[in-house]
Amino acid sequence: MKLKPILVVVVILIIGFVLGMLTSAQLRFHRMKPVSVYFSEDRFRDGFYRTIEPDEKQKAKIDLVLDKYAKINSELQGSFRKELDEASSDFERPTGAVATKNDDISLGYFSSGTAGFPKMVEHDFTYPLGHIFTAKYWQNVEDNGLHYTVADSGWGKCVWGKIYGQWIAGCAVFVYDYDRFEAKNMLEKASKFGVTTFCAPPTIYRFLIKEDLTKYNFGSLKYAVVAGEPLNPEVFNRFLKFTGIKLMEGFGQTETVVAIANFPWMEPKPGSIGKPTPGYKIELMDRDGRLCEVGEEGEIVINTKECKPAGLFVHYGKDPEKTEETWHDGYYHTGDMAWMDEDGYLWFVGRADDIIKTSGYKVGPFEVESALIQHPAVLECAITGVPDLERGQVIKATVVLTKSYTPGDALKKEMQEHVKEVTAPYKYPRIIEFVDELPKTISGKIRRVEIREKDQIQ
């Protein structure tokens, strides 16, 4: 075994190992530590040996490499702490050629990847200002309040709810680290520490309302918002019943701040994502580039002909073709479909790729999911289209059941009849599959594309 290939493999494994160890439990905002603190040489050495099963001669060479790494690692740690201790507490803003400009790239986040591969979204230094809309005027955070957004640090929602807007508005943030999500544990922590405003994706709320909410004290909680996926009206109504708080839904992407929302001065309509954020000129556009009328479904686009609103991204990193594909002719195309009612409220339909065409009808997954989730046996579900020679596509429901129900043909029939009664008969799922869990992104969004790909293979 030659030394150079070993070095390459070690470097690759070290990167993967270190990334694997940096869980949210280590990344605490009040106590950031250098990566080297969490590197366990013995643990890595043992894992490396188990991976390639080297002989004694190879082990000796590997040990030389790891010993050298350990020495460098120790020196870097010492250097980091030394420079940190010697650094001045007074910050001198760079000037001249090295000065920071508003249009410099400050942050890069990968999109969720609900419809395909994640895209690297790059924002400039004006991005935090856009989150004043998010925190102050949507999440309704208070000066000296305590805000809790459920979001992993690897998700763009983290900066929506844990850093920029909240701190600008003078609100503290609550961080709760857990290895496994348990609704009752989250409720206990939020209640115990006096969270005043709360933000989570619909997935979290769907689990929360299945708990006995009468056991918890919501006295400190004043406001709650939801984003990440469409909110089913059933979840809205049940949360309101238990807490007296109306969930204020919002819409945005990794590419934006909150772009559409139910704001404090509005009366929310359950199931609606609200109205455009001030400064965001939101329009709906059909496939021919025509702006839609009231009641017509179209793609949500942001008109940037006059100006780029605060918080809108700059471009996709190292992908000018994708940037041009989604942002051209003065419009940023979100890829999300909606319609507007006569009061100016927008209603989310789904991703353009998620729309199902069955027997000449266009069916959005959200409407069917909202109907199906009203059935007491359904914990959560995903609606997709399955290719069909006769109808083009048929509607399929992938369902996670609540604890007290078991799968069976009788239950499938009951769910189908339920959807027919709640919505139009042609929208009922002809196929129902029961699963233990739905495929999701790291941010908790359902990956319908993964279900579709699986069905096409079968």
C-alpha positions in Angstrom: 0.0 0.0 0.0 1.5 3.3 -1.1 1.4 6.3 1.2 -0.2 8.8 -1.3 -3.4 6.8 -1.9 -3.7 6.3 1.9 -3.4 10.1 2.4 -6.2 10.7 -0.2 -8.5 8.2 1.5 -7.7 9.5 5.0 -8.5 13.1 3.9 -11.8 12.0 2.4 -12.8 10.0 5.4 -11.8 12.7 7.8 -14.0 15.2 6.0 -16.9 12.8 6.0 -16.3 11.8 9.6 -16.1 15.4 10.9 -19.2 16.4 9.0 -21.0 13.4 10.5 -20.1 14.5 14.0 -21.2 18.1 13.6 -24.8 17.5 14.7 -27.0 20.2 16.0 -26.0 19.0 19.5 -22.5 20.4 19.0 -23.5 23.5 17.1 -24.8 25.6 19.9 -25.0 29.4 19.2 -23.8 30.2 22.7 -20.7 28.0 22.6 -19.1 27.4 19.2 -16.0 25.2 19.3 -13.4 24.4 16.7 -14.0 21.2 14.8 -10.8 19.6 16.3 -12.4 19.4 19.7 -14.8 16.8 18.4 -12.3 14.7 16.6 -11.6 11.4 18.3 -8.4 9.9 17.0 -8.9 6.4 18.5 -12.5 6.2 17.2 -11.5 7.3 13.8 -8.5 4.8 13.7 -10.8 1.9 14.7 -13.4 2.8 12.2 -10.8 3.2 9.4 -9.3 -0.3 10.2 -12.8 -1.9 10.1 -13.4 -0.2 6.7 -10.4 -1.5 4.8 -9.1 -4.3 7.1 -5.4 -3.6 6.6 -2.6 -6.0 7.4 0.1 -5.2 10.0 2.4 -3.5 7.5 -0.4 -1.3 6.2 -1.5 -0.5 9.8 2.0 0.9 10.5 1.7 3.2 7.5 -1.8 4.3 8.4 -0.6 5.0 12.0 2.1 7.3 10.6 -0.5 9.3 8.7 -2.9 9.5 11.6 -0.1 10.5 14.1 0.9 13.3 11.7 -2.7 14.5 11.4 -3.1 14.4 15.2 0.0 16.6 15.6 -1.2 19.1 13.0 -4.7 19.1 14.5 -3.3 19.9 17.9 -1.2 22.7 16.5 -4.2 24.2 14.7 -6.3 24.1 17.8 -3.6 25.9 19.8 -3.1 28.4 17.0 -6.9 29.1 16.8 -7.2 29.7 20.6 -4.1 31.8 20.6 -5.3 34.1 17.9 -8.7 34.2 19.4 -7.3 35.3 22.8 -5.0 37.9 21.1 -7.8 39.3 18.9 -9.0 42.8 19.8 -12.5 43.2 21.1 -12.8 46.3 18.9 -13.9 45.6 15.3 -12.3 47.8 12.7 -14.4 47.8 9.5 -12.3 47.1 6.4 -11.8 50.0 4.0 -10.6 50.4 0.5 -10.3 47.4 -1.8 -11.0 45.0 1.0 -14.2 46.8 2.2 -17.4 44.8 2.3 -20.0 45.9 -0.1 -23.8 45.2 0.0 -23.7 43.2 -3.2 -20.9 40.9 -1.9 -21.9 37.3 -1.3 -22.4 36.7 2.4 -24.2 33.4 2.7 -24.8 30.2 0.7 -27.5 27.7 1.5 -28.7 24.6 -0.4 -32.4 24.4 -1.3 -34.4 21.6 0.1 -34.4 19.5 -3.1 -38.1 18.6 -3.0 -38.3 18.5 -6.8 -34.8 17.5 -7.8 -31.2 18.1 -6.7 -30.6 20.9 -4.2 -29.4 24.2 -5.7 -26.7 26.4 -4.0 -28.5 29.6 -3.3 -26.3 32.6 -2.7 -27.4 35.8 -0.8 -25.7 39.2 -0.4 -25.3 41.4 2.7 -28.7 43.0 2.3 -30.3 39.6 3.0 -30.6 40.0 6.8 -32.6 43.2 6.4 -35.2 41.3 4.4 -35.7 39.1 7.5 -37.2 42.1 9.4 -40.3 41.2 7.4 -39.9 37.6 8.5 -39.4 38.2 12.2 -41.1 41.4 13.1 -44.0 41.5 10.7 -44.8 37.8 10.2 -43.5 35.9 13.3 -44.6 38.9 15.3 -41.6 38.6 17.7 -41.4 40.9 20.7 -38.6 42.9 22.2 -37.4 40.8 25.2 -39.5 37.9 23.9 -38.4 34.3 23.4 -38.8 32.9 19.9 -38.5 29.3 18.9 -38.2 28.2 15.3 -37.9 24.5 14.7 -35.1 24.2 12.2 -31.8 22.4 11.8 -28.7 24.6 11.2 -28.3 23.0 7.8 -31.6 24.4 6.6 -32.3 27.9 5.3 -35.1 28.2 7.8 -32.4 28.4 10.5 -31.6 32.0 9.5 -35.3 32.7 9.0 -35.9 32.0 12.7 -32.7 31.8 14.8 -30.4 34.7 13.9 -31.1 37.8 11.7 -34.6 39.1 12.1 -35.1 38.0 15.7 -32.0 39.7 16.9 -32.6 42.8 14.9 -36.0 43.0 16.6 -34.5 42.6 20.0 -35.9 39.1 20.6 -34.0 36.2 22.1 -34.0 32.8 20.4 -34.7 29.4 22.0 -32.6 26.4 20.8 -33.6 22.9 21.7 -31.3 20.1 20.5 -32.7 16.6 20.2 -31.5 13.3 18.7 -35.0 12.1 17.8 -38.1 14.2 17.5 -40.8 13.6 20.1 -43.8 15.9 20.1 -44.4 15.6 23.8 -40.8 16.6 24.6 -40.9 19.6 22.4 -44.2 20.7 24.0 -42.7 20.3 27.5 -39.6 22.3 26.7 -41.5 25.2 25.0 -43.9 25.3 27.9 -41.2 25.1 30.6 -39.0 27.9 29.3 -41.8 30.3 28.3 -41.6 30.5 24.5 -43.6 33.5 23.4 -43.6 33.0 19.6 -43.3 29.8 17.7 -42.6 28.7 14.1 -42.6 25.2 12.7 -43.4 23.4 9.5 -46.8 21.7 9.1 -45.2 18.3 9.7 -44.4 19.3 13.3 -47.9 20.7 13.9 -49.5 17.5 12.6 -47.7 15.6 15.3 -48.3 18.2 18.0 -52.1 18.1 17.5 -52.1 14.3 18.0 -50.9 14.8 21.5 -53.1 15.6 24.5 -52.6 19.4 24.4 -54.6 19.9 27.6 -51.6 18.6 29.6 -49.4 21.6 28.6 -49.4 25.3 29.7 -49.6 27.6 26.7 -49.8 30.7 29.0 -46.6 32.3 27.6 -47.3 31.5 24.0 -48.7 34.6 22.2 -48.3 33.8 18.5 -47.6 30.9 16.2 -46.7 30.7 12.5 -46.2 28.0 10.0 -44.3 27.6 6.7 -42.3 25.1 4.7 -45.3 23.3 3.2 -49.0 24.1 2.8 -51.0 23.9 6.1 -54.1 21.7 6.0 -57.2 23.5 7.4 -57.8 20.6 9.7 -54.5 21.3 11.5 -55.3 25.0 11.7 -58.7 24.3 13.3 -57.5 21.7 15.8 -54.6 23.9 17.0 -56.9 26.8 17.4 -59.3 24.7 19.4 -56.6 23.6 21.9 -54.6 26.8 22.2 -56.9 29.7 21.1 -54.1 30.7 18.7 -54.6 31.1 14.9 -51.7 29.7 12.9 -50.5 32.4 10.6 -49.2 30.7 7.4 -46.4 32.2 5.3 -44.7 31.3 2.0 -41.1 31.7 1.0 -38.1 29.7 -0.3 -34.4 29.4 0.3 -34.1 32.0 -2.4 -36.3 34.6 -0.5 -37.4 35.8 2.9 -41.1 35.5 3.7 -42.6 36.6 0.4 -46.3 35.9 1.1 -47.9 35.7 4.5 -50.8 36.2 6.9 -49.7 39.2 8.8 -50.9 40.3 12.3 -53.2 43.0 10.9 -54.9 40.4 8.7 -57.6 37.8 9.5 -56.2 34.5 8.3 -58.2 32.2 6.1 -57.4 28.5 7.0 -55.5 27.0 4.1 -54.4 30.3 2.5 -50.8 31.4 2.5 -51.9 35.1 2.8 -51.0 38.2 0.8 -47.7 39.5 -0.7 -45.1 40.9 1.7 -44.6 44.7 1.3 -41.9 45.3 -1.3 -42.6 42.0 -3.0 -44.6 42.4 -6.2 -46.1 38.9 -6.4 -48.0 37.9 -9.6 -49.4 34.7 -11.0 -48.4 33.6 -14.5 -49.7 30.9 -16.8 -47.5 28.7 -19.0 -47.8 31.1 -21.9 -46.5 34.0 -19.9 -49.9 35.6 -19.4 -50.8 37.1 -16.0 -53.7 35.3 -14.4 -57.0 36.7 -13.4 -58.7 36.1 -10.0 -59.5 32.4 -9.5 -57.1 31.2 -12.2 -54.2 28.9 -11.2 -50.7 30.1 -12.2 -47.1 30.0 -11.2 -46.0 32.3 -8.3 -43.6 34.8 -9.8 -41.8 37.8 -8.3 -41.7 40.9 -10.6 -38.2 42.4 -10.4 -38.5 44.8 -13.3 -38.4 47.9 -11.1 -36.2 46.6 -8.3 -34.9 43.6 -6.5 -36.7 43.3 -3.2 -34.8 42.9 0.1 -34.0 39.3 0.8 -34.2 37.9 -2.7 -31.2 35.8 -3.6 -28.4 36.9 -6.1 -27.9 33.7 -8.1 -27.3 30.0 -7.9 -23.7 29.4 -7.2 -21.7 28.2 -10.2 -24.9 27.6 -12.1 -25.7 30.6 -14.4 -27.8 28.4 -16.6 -30.2 27.5 -13.7 -30.2 31.1 -12.7 -31.3 32.2 -16.2 -33.8 29.4 -16.3 -35.6 30.6 -13.2 -35.0 34.4 -13.4 -35.5 36.1 -16.7 -37.4 38.9 -18.4 -37.8 40.7 -15.1 -39.4 37.8 -13.3 -38.2 35.3 -10.7 -40.1 32.0 -11.2 -40.7 30.1 -8.0 -42.0 26.9 -9.6 -44.9 26.9 -7.1 -48.5 27.1 -8.2 -51.3 29.1 -6.6 -54.5 31.0 -7.3 -55.8 34.3 -5.8 -59.3 34.9 -4.5 -61.4 38.0 -4.8 -60.0 39.4 -1.5 -56.4 39.1 -2.7 -55.5 36.0 -0.6 -53.3 33.5 -2.3 -54.0 29.7 -2.1 -51.2 27.3 -2.7 -51.8 24.5 -5.1 -48.4 22.7 -5.3 -45.2 22.5 -7.1 -45.6 22.7 -10.9 -44.1 19.2 -11.1 -46.6 17.9 -8.5 -49.8 18.8 -10.4 -51.7 15.6 -11.4 -53.5 15.4 -14.8 -56.2 12.7 -14.6 -59.1 12.1 -17.1 -58.8 15.7 -18.4 -58.8 17.3 -14.9 -55.9 19.1 -13.2 -55.6 18.1 -9.5 -53.3 19.7 -7.0 -52.0 17.4 -4.3 -52.7 19.8 -1.4 -56.4 19.8 -1.8 -56.6 16.0 -1.7 -54.2 15.8 1.2 -56.2 18.3 3.1 -59.3 16.2 2.6 -57.6 12.9 3.5 -55.9 14.2 6.6 -59.3 15.0 8.1 -59.8 11.2 8.5 -58.9 10.2 12.1 -56.7 7.3 10.8 -54.4 9.6 8.9 -51.3 11.0 10.6 -49.8 12.4 7.4 -50.0 11.7 3.7 -48.7 12.5 0.3 -50.6 12.7 -2.9 -48.9 11.9 -6.3 -49.9 10.8 -9.8 -49.2 7.4 -11.2 -49.1 6.8 -15.0 -52.2 5.2 -16.4 -53.0 4.3 -20.0 -56.7 5.1 -19.8 -56.7 8.2 -17.6 -53.2 9.6 -18.2 -52.6 9.5 -14.5 -54.5 8.2 -11.4 -54.3 9.7 -8.0 -52.3 7.8 -5.4 -52.2 8.4 -1.6 -49.2 7.3 0.4 -50.4 7.3 4.0 -48.9 7.1 7.5 -51.5 5.8 10.0 -52.1 7.0 13.5 -51.3 4.5 16.3 -54.7 3.1 16.8 -55.3 2.0 13.2 -54.0 -0.9 11.1 -53.8 -1.2 7.3 -56.4 -3.1 5.4 -58.7 -3.0 2.3 -61.7 -1.9 4.4 -59.8 1.1 5.7 -58.7 2.0 2.1 -62.3 1.9 1.0 -63.4 4.0 3.9 -60.7 6.6 3.1 -61.7 6.7 -0.6 -65.3 7.4 0.3 -64.3 10.0 2.8 -62.4 12.0 0.1 -65.3 11.7 -2.3 -67.6 13.3 0.3 -65.2 16.1 1.3 -64.1 17.0 -2.2 -65.0 16.2 -5.8 -65.5 12.5 -6.6 -62.9 12.6 -9.4 -60.2 13.6 -6.9 -60.3 10.5 -4.7 -57.2 8.3 -4.6 -57.7 5.2 -6.6 -54.4 3.8 -5.1 -53.6 3.9 -1.4 -50.3 2.7 0.0 -49.7 2.5 3.8 -46.1 3.2 4.9 -44.3 3.7 8.2 -42.9 7.1 7.1 -42.9 9.5 4.2 -39.7 10.4 2.3 -38.7 13.9 3.4 -35.9 16.5 3.0 -33.7 17.4 6.0 -36.1 20.4 6.5 -39.2 18.1 6.8 -40.7 18.7 3.4 -42.3 15.7 1.7 -40.3 14.5 -1.3 -43.2 13.6 -3.7 -40.7 13.2 -6.5 -39.1 10.3 -4.7 -42.5 8.5 -4.4 -43.1 9.2 -8.2 -39.7 7.8 -9.1 -40.3 4.7 -7.1 -43.7 4.1 -8.7 -42.2 4.5 -12.2 -39.6 1.8 -11.5 -42.2 -0.6 -10.3 
